Amino acid sequence: MDRFRKEVADWLEVNCPDEMRQSKRSEADTCWGGRQWAFASEAQRFWLERMAARGWTVPTWPREYGGGGLSPEEAAILQEEMDRIGARAPLENFGISMLGPALLKFGNEAQKREHLPKIARGEIRWCQGYSEPGAGSDLASLRTRAVDNGDHFLVNGQKIWTSYADKADWIFCLVRTDPDAKKQQGISFLLFDMETPGVTARPIRLISGKSPFCETFLEDVRVPKENLVGELNRGWDVAKYLLTHEREMIASGGSNLFDVHLLDDAAAKAASKNGELHDKLLRARIAEAAVDTYAFEATRERYIAEANAGREIGARSAVLKYQGTELNKRRLALLMSLGGVDALAWDENLETDSAAGLWLRSRGNSIEGGTSEIMLEIISKSILQLPTA
């Protein structure tokens, strides 16, 4: 592995632009990819192209699907070397973190070859069509219908809280294909282009001043039957598997060392002339948050290592999601405390990258991917095996 580590380090030194080794300053510094994506800089474009060419945007995926074909140990070394030089991820999107793993497990060969390489190269940006009005935490109550219409399904319904639907190219969507079946049965998992006639996405303006979430309307949308992932009426199996990856993705906010450094910077600004933060309680809370962040990251990495070795995370994803959510909210509340009155600045064009914007956005972590109450219920039943009331 020493030889591989040196190879990675040498390659990164040559191919990772200096600009891509700097901390992110705003959401624009995150490369989502897709047909509508406009690169923030030439360095961002170059970094994505070089990493995608090696398959290192998705290092553990098989090479035939655009991945790097690396072992879990090799992928860990790649990440360590990127962390060592402060390299940003070249590409981040729901195709990588959610749909890709689901397709690798449940997709047929044609679906894998069609969609996975495009995800790996950042050519297609995906959104998630799960929640509906009246079917959020109780997702299995969804009402969006897909009717068999010969060589295609005809889809009608509405989705809500569809993150970045207005910027996405394709959607992975849960639909009801058997209205007479029990809740978790009779649900199927479909893929379709957001430019398909009958698809409308409308941003929902949030308290943070931004609109990352949308409501999505589906009116007589024709979806080819080859876009059915897994078995008909067995989409819940795909959905559950994908949710474990979504929760791990959301949980990663809890181990965001970038936020720890934000706290350090804010504490330095709030310090007196001799460099000391006088509020002892606040100092203790910052230290505690930093320690908890590193402890949480160690747990998250252990779970991921087990998953890479073939052991599914399963219900433990609820542990990561709940704890990561609470830790992220706590750190950003501390950031607001350090900012004092200045952190309370508000106007209708508030940037989500401001302290107030980040803090307000963190409230949504308790809802997306399953509410904190649902996560605690999963933990109590599936992990602790506590009796129900």
C-alpha positions as semicolon CSV with decimal commas, in nm:
position;residue;x (nm);y (nm);z (nm)
1;M;0,000;0,000;0,000
2;D;0,298;0,233;0,047
3;R;0,363;0,221;-0,326
4;F;-0,002;0,303;-0,400
5;R;0,002;0,590;-0,150
6;K;0,309;0,741;-0,317
7;E;0,148;0,704;-0,659
8;V;-0,166;0,883;-0,535
9;A;0,032;1,159;-0,365
10;D;0,244;1,220;-0,675
11;W;-0,061;1,225;-0,902
12;L;-0,251;1,467;-0,678
13;E;0,047;1,699;-0,660
14;V;0,050;1,729;-1,038
15;N;-0,324;1,729;-1,108
16;C;-0,499;1,903;-0,818
17;P;-0,504;2,282;-0,885
18;D;-0,408;2,513;-0,599
19;E;-0,756;2,666;-0,606
20;M;-0,906;2,322;-0,535
21;R;-0,692;2,295;-0,221
22;Q;-0,859;2,593;-0,056
23;S;-1,155;2,579;0,183
24;K;-1,495;2,627;0,025
25;R;-1,623;2,982;0,055
26;S;-1,977;2,929;-0,068
27;E;-2,212;2,673;-0,220
28;A;-2,076;2,760;-0,565
29;D;-1,751;2,593;-0,464
30;T;-1,932;2,258;-0,452
31;C;-1,941;2,100;-0,796
32;W;-2,277;1,930;-0,854
33;G;-2,239;1,864;-1,227
34;G;-2,525;1,809;-1,470
35;R;-2,649;1,949;-1,799
36;Q;-2,720;2,292;-1,646
37;W;-2,400;2,319;-1,441
38;A;-2,180;2,625;-1,495
39;F;-1,831;2,578;-1,353
40;A;-1,729;2,837;-1,096
41;S;-1,378;2,841;-1,241
42;E;-1,150;2,670;-1,490
43;A;-0,980;2,499;-1,196
44;Q;-1,309;2,340;-1,090
45;R;-1,368;2,207;-1,441
46;F;-1,009;2,078;-1,473
47;W;-1,023;1,903;-1,134
48;L;-1,348;1,722;-1,219
49;E;-1,222;1,611;-1,560
50;R;-0,892;1,476;-1,423
51;M;-1,055;1,288;-1,136
52;A;-1,335;1,151;-1,354
53;A;-1,082;1,026;-1,610
54;R;-0,927;0,808;-1,338
55;G;-1,265;0,704;-1,200
56;W;-1,182;0,870;-0,871
57;T;-1,506;1,067;-0,843
58;V;-1,647;0,725;-0,741
59;P;-1,330;0,535;-0,653
60;T;-1,485;0,206;-0,537
61;W;-1,731;0,166;-0,826
62;P;-1,632;-0,091;-1,093
63;R;-1,428;0,048;-1,382
64;E;-1,684;-0,065;-1,639
65;Y;-1,933;0,180;-1,484
66;G;-1,699;0,479;-1,468
67;G;-1,547;0,406;-1,130
68;G;-1,190;0,363;-1,016
69;G;-1,218;-0,004;-0,921
70;L;-1,029;0,064;-0,597
71;S;-1,049;-0,158;-0,293
72;P;-1,188;-0,002;0,028
73;E;-0,832;0,023;0,159
74;E;-0,711;0,200;-0,154
75;A;-1,011;0,436;-0,148
76;A;-0,929;0,522;0,214
77;I;-0,571;0,607;0,115
78;L;-0,697;0,828;-0,169
79;Q;-0,920;1,017;0,075
80;E;-0,639;1,049;0,328
81;E;-0,406;1,195;0,066
82;M;-0,675;1,436;-0,053
83;D;-0,734;1,543;0,308
84;R;-0,361;1,589;0,359
85;I;-0,343;1,856;0,088
86;G;-0,690;1,996;0,160
87;A;-0,830;1,886;-0,177
88;R;-1,201;1,937;-0,231
89;A;-1,423;1,658;-0,356
90;P;-1,430;1,700;-0,736
91;L;-1,802;1,615;-0,755
92;E;-2,086;1,587;-0,504
93;N;-2,442;1,494;-0,593
94;F;-2,732;1,262;-0,518
95;G;-2,633;1,035;-0,806
96;I;-2,309;0,950;-0,627
97;S;-2,437;0,938;-0,270
98;M;-2,780;0,779;-0,320
99;L;-2,885;0,652;-0,663
100;G;-2,549;0,502;-0,763
101;P;-2,531;0,251;-0,476
102;A;-2,896;0,155;-0,536
103;L;-2,834;0,093;-0,907
104;L;-2,525;-0,112;-0,832
105;K;-2,736;-0,340;-0,612
106;F;-3,075;-0,343;-0,785
107;G;-3,025;-0,212;-1,139
108;N;-3,001;-0,434;-1,444
109;E;-2,692;-0,429;-1,665
110;A;-2,843;-0,190;-1,921
111;Q;-2,940;0,058;-1,647
112;K;-2,595;0,044;-1,490
113;R;-2,416;0,106;-1,820
114;E;-2,656;0,384;-1,916
115;H;-2,661;0,586;-1,594
116;L;-2,358;0,512;-1,376
117;P;-2,083;0,642;-1,612
118;K;-2,278;0,968;-1,660
119;I;-2,303;1,007;-1,282
120;A;-1,930;0,940;-1,243
121;R;-1,843;1,204;-1,504
122;G;-2,083;1,462;-1,363
123;E;-2,290;1,473;-1,682
124;I;-2,631;1,415;-1,520
125;R;-2,760;1,564;-1,195
126;W;-3,028;1,369;-1,008
127;C;-3,299;1,461;-0,759
128;Q;-3,510;1,242;-0,530
129;G;-3,887;1,202;-0,566
130;Y;-3,986;1,051;-0,233
131;S;-4,186;1,276;0,003
132;E;-4,537;1,392;-0,082
133;P;-4,794;1,616;0,087
134;G;-4,933;1,378;0,348
135;A;-4,655;1,124;0,301
136;G;-4,337;1,252;0,463
137;S;-4,227;1,050;0,764
138;D;-4,495;0,797;0,670
139;L;-4,347;0,763;0,323
140;A;-4,527;0,436;0,246
141;S;-4,855;0,631;0,234
142;L;-4,749;0,791;-0,095
143;R;-5,023;0,841;-0,355
144;T;-4,839;0,923;-0,677
145;R;-4,971;0,665;-0,924
146;A;-4,802;0,490;-1,214
147;V;-5,051;0,312;-1,439
148;D;-4,943;0,039;-1,681
149;N;-5,001;0,176;-2,029
150;G;-4,849;-0,082;-2,259
151;D;-4,482;-0,005;-2,321
152;H;-4,475;0,271;-2,059
153;F;-4,615;0,387;-1,726
154;L;-4,835;0,696;-1,702
155;V;-4,743;0,883;-1,383
156;N;-4,963;1,134;-1,198
157;G;-4,911;1,291;-0,857
158;Q;-4,710;1,542;-0,657
159;K;-4,380;1,532;-0,470
160;I;-4,267;1,780;-0,206
161;W;-3,929;1,889;-0,063
162;T;-3,762;1,769;-0,383
163;S;-3,413;1,908;-0,324
164;Y;-3,277;2,098;-0,626
165;A;-3,549;1,962;-0,857
166;D;-3,533;2,286;-1,055
167;K;-3,164;2,220;-1,127
168;A;-3,177;1,843;-1,175
169;D;-3,173;1,657;-1,508
170;W;-3,330;1,329;-1,394
171;I;-3,531;1,207;-1,093
172;F;-3,549;0,874;-0,911
173;C;-3,908;0,844;-0,798
174;L;-4,127;0,624;-0,582
175;V;-4,472;0,557;-0,728
176;R;-4,766;0,336;-0,641
177;T;-4,824;0,068;-0,904
178;D;-5,071;-0,147;-0,707
179;P;-5,326;0,067;-0,521
180;D;-5,486;-0,239;-0,358
181;A;-5,168;-0,368;-0,195
182;K;-5,060;-0,297;0,162
183;K;-4,856;0,017;0,230
184;Q;-4,501;-0,102;0,166
185;Q;-4,618;-0,333;-0,110
186;G;-4,736;-0,213;-0,445
187;I;-4,467;0,060;-0,466
188;S;-4,221;0,077;-0,757
189;F;-3,898;0,269;-0,824
190;L;-3,882;0,464;-1,152
191;L;-3,626;0,684;-1,327
192;F;-3,719;0,961;-1,569
193;D;-3,591;1,279;-1,731
194;M;-3,707;1,605;-1,572
195;E;-3,763;1,744;-1,924
196;T;-4,031;1,483;-1,990
197;P;-4,362;1,655;-2,077
198;G;-4,584;1,684;-1,770
199;V;-4,301;1,740;-1,516
200;T;-4,306;2,077;-1,337
201;A;-4,072;2,181;-1,053
202;R;-4,143;2,492;-0,845
203;P;-3,896;2,620;-0,581
204;I;-4,023;2,669;-0,225
205;R;-3,883;2,980;-0,059
206;L;-3,750;2,899;0,287
207;I;-3,684;3,104;0,600
208;S;-3,313;3,102;0,513
209;G;-3,394;3,312;0,207
210;K;-3,305;3,040;-0,043
211;S;-3,500;2,771;-0,227
212;P;-3,309;2,441;-0,237
213;F;-3,639;2,253;-0,200
214;C;-3,911;2,229;-0,462
215;E;-4,258;2,092;-0,510
216;T;-4,277;1,870;-0,816
217;F;-4,597;1,811;-1,015
218;L;-4,640;1,507;-1,239
219;E;-4,921;1,515;-1,493
220;D;-4,955;1,223;-1,738
221;V;-4,578;1,171;-1,744
222;R;-4,480;0,887;-1,980
223;V;-4,203;0,670;-1,831
224;P;-4,063;0,383;-2,042
225;K;-4,088;0,049;-1,867
226;E;-3,714;-0,008;-1,904
227;N;-3,675;0,269;-1,643
228;L;-3,822;0,049;-1,370
229;V;-3,546;-0,037;-1,121
230;G;-3,585;-0,372;-0,946
231;E;-3,907;-0,567;-0,953
232;L;-4,252;-0,424;-1,014
233;N;-4,425;-0,352;-0,681
234;R;-4,098;-0,417;-0,491
235;G;-3,966;-0,062;-0,502
236;W;-3,976;-0,038;-0,124
237;D;-3,673;-0,268;-0,111
238;V;-3,481;-0,024;-0,330
239;A;-3,612;0,275;-0,133
240;K;-3,501;0,137;0,203
241;Y;-3,154;0,057;0,077
242;L;-3,119;0,402;-0,077
243;L;-3,238;0,569;0,246
244;T;-2,946;0,420;0,439
245;H;-2,710;0,597;0,199
246;E;-2,909;0,922;0,214
247;R;-2,897;0,923;0,593
248;E;-2,523;0,859;0,588
249;M;-2,485;1,153;0,347
250;I;-2,687;1,384;0,576
251;A;-2,498;1,249;0,877
252;S;-2,169;1,356;0,716
253;G;-2,270;1,712;0,807
254;G;-2,214;1,610;1,168
255;S;-1,850;1,531;1,094
256;N;-1,794;1,845;0,890
257;L;-1,453;1,960;1,006
258;F;-1,505;2,272;0,794
259;D;-1,761;2,383;1,054
260;V;-1,510;2,314;1,331
261;H;-1,266;2,548;1,159
262;L;-1,546;2,805;1,125
263;L;-1,585;2,790;1,502
264;D;-1,210;2,843;1,544
265;D;-1,219;3,148;1,316
266;A;-1,527;3,292;1,488
267;A;-1,372;3,236;1,831
268;A;-1,056;3,418;1,721
269;K;-1,262;3,716;1,603
270;A;-1,456;3,723;1,932
271;A;-1,140;3,705;2,143
272;S;-0,999;4,000;2,331
273;K;-0,673;4,172;2,238
274;N;-0,467;3,914;2,423
275;G;-0,624;3,639;2,211
276;E;-0,840;3,491;2,486
277;L;-1,214;3,426;2,468
278;H;-1,332;3,546;2,809
279;D;-1,655;3,348;2,824
280;K;-1,535;3,027;2,989
281;L;-1,863;2,846;2,928
282;L;-1,848;2,929;2,559
283;R;-1,487;2,810;2,541
284;A;-1,589;2,480;2,700
285;R;-1,881;2,438;2,458
286;I;-1,650;2,494;2,159
287;A;-1,399;2,239;2,286
288;E;-1,676;1,990;2,356
289;A;-1,822;2,034;2,007
290;A;-1,479;1,979;1,849
291;V;-1,415;1,663;2,051
292;D;-1,761;1,528;1,970
293;T;-1,705;1,600;1,600
294;Y;-1,387;1,394;1,590
295;A;-1,552;1,113;1,789
296;F;-1,851;1,112;1,556
297;E;-1,628;1,103;1,249
298;A;-1,443;0,802;1,391
299;T;-1,774;0,618;1,434
300;R;-1,893;0,716;1,087
301;E;-1,569;0,596;0,927
302;R;-1,598;0,265;1,113
303;Y;-1,950;0,210;0,982
304;I;-1,842;0,301;0,628
305;A;-1,545;0,063;0,648
306;E;-1,780;-0,216;0,754
307;A;-2,015;-0,134;0,466
308;N;-1,724;-0,138;0,218
309;A;-1,630;-0,479;0,353
310;G;-1,975;-0,611;0,265
311;R;-2,163;-0,560;0,593
312;E;-2,469;-0,340;0,545
313;I;-2,516;-0,047;0,784
314;G;-2,891;-0,109;0,799
315;A;-3,066;0,045;1,099
316;R;-2,740;0,193;1,223
317;S;-2,778;0,461;0,957
318;A;-3,042;0,606;1,191
319;V;-2,775;0,646;1,460
320;L;-2,553;0,837;1,219
321;K;-2,836;1,050;1,086
322;Y;-2,971;1,149;1,429
323;Q;-2,636;1,218;1,593
324;G;-2,495;1,394;1,287
325;T;-2,802;1,617;1,269
326;E;-2,787;1,715;1,635
327;L;-2,412;1,779;1,621
328;N;-2,442;1,997;1,312
329;K;-2,723;2,203;1,468
330;R;-2,524;2,244;1,789
331;R;-2,211;2,365;1,615
332;L;-2,398;2,620;1,407
333;A;-2,584;2,748;1,712
334;L;-2,241;2,801;1,868
335;L;-2,135;2,991;1,557
336;M;-2,430;3,224;1,609
337;S;-2,337;3,272;1,976
338;L;-1,982;3,366;1,881
339;G;-2,106;3,615;1,622
340;G;-2,316;3,800;1,876
341;V;-2,544;4,073;1,749
342;D;-2,365;4,083;1,413
343;A;-2,469;3,723;1,342
344;L;-2,836;3,825;1,363
345;A;-2,815;4,043;1,053
346;W;-3,107;3,972;0,824
347;D;-3,245;4,077;0,491
348;E;-3,452;3,905;0,226
349;N;-3,143;3,829;0,017
350;L;-2,962;3,656;0,302
351;E;-2,693;3,419;0,176
352;T;-2,711;3,063;0,308
353;D;-2,334;3,079;0,358
354;S;-2,370;3,347;0,626
355;A;-2,378;3,238;0,992
356;A;-2,752;3,303;1,013
357;G;-2,817;3,128;0,681
358;L;-2,620;2,818;0,783
359;W;-2,793;2,807;1,121
360;L;-3,140;2,839;0,972
361;R;-3,064;2,574;0,708
362;S;-2,948;2,329;0,977
363;R;-3,304;2,318;1,114
364;G;-3,402;2,119;0,807
365;N;-3,159;1,840;0,898
366;S;-3,410;1,727;1,162
367;I;-3,668;1,661;0,891
368;E;-3,497;1,555;0,566
369;G;-3,411;1,190;0,521
370;G;-3,647;1,099;0,805
371;T;-3,734;1,310;1,109
372;S;-3,531;1,285;1,427
373;E;-3,834;1,129;1,599
374;I;-3,846;0,854;1,337
375;M;-3,471;0,796;1,373
376;L;-3,510;0,752;1,749
377;E;-3,795;0,510;1,691
378;I;-3,581;0,302;1,454
379;I;-3,296;0,300;1,706
380;S;-3,524;0,196;1,992
381;K;-3,694;-0,085;1,796
382;S;-3,425;-0,220;1,564
383;I;-3,105;-0,166;1,762
384;L;-3,198;-0,144;2,131
385;Q;-3,499;-0,374;2,080
386;L;-3,702;-0,187;2,338
387;P;-4,068;-0,285;2,385
388;T;-4,327;-0,070;2,210
389;A;-4,572;0,133;2,414
